């Protein structure tokens, strides 16, 4: 639903769309937010203007992203509440320091920090292995890690289980689009889905194989075959849009061979 603050829809229309997106009835949302169903109905139809506190309460129960909460507030006639601070600002010093601690502490294994569009914000030294051999156009800032990994000229050339990995990542983006209705994310989803050489039908369902409990990333680097499993971390209780939209993606070796290779590569 993300748009600009200067182009917002009526508050009732937005709240109804978020409620429907979360697959909640008016009764379910009203009960969870401790408001009357009648009042919620009046808000959604424009017959009643919610208070600032009511907007924030409904947004919390609907799990609306912070930037979209600002839109809800503006559409109801209130000032936006959540700042969007550039990463280079002094007030973000503690955030940058925390990210650096996590990235460096994860060495010699790869880790990256990305924003809501999977644009690269920061990375540790080990993550450079994902960029080896990629064409310059895919490495121009801001580097999009999904395009880098799935573009036919990028990492895709070296991913051994490309169909399985693509299915996992494309479905992940699709879920984000479904949760946020963000058109820029939708455009990214369509681009990734339509890369040459893909088979959307064959990749539509992720099927487990062997003894796997997660989808691994298997790739070839020179003569080595490496295998990774990944985790995602976010900041707890963010009140700034930039911080809320950051994610740390950490890759762990899935076998002893990968562990040994990464330790040797780092000189450990």
Helices and strands as residue ranges (DSSP letters): H 11-21, H 26-33, H 37-45, H 52-61, H 66-75, G 90-92, H 93-105, E 111-114, E 120-123, G 125-130, G 136-138, H 145-150, G 155-158, H 162-180, H 183-193, E 217-221, E 224-233, H 241-244, E 247-253, H 256-265
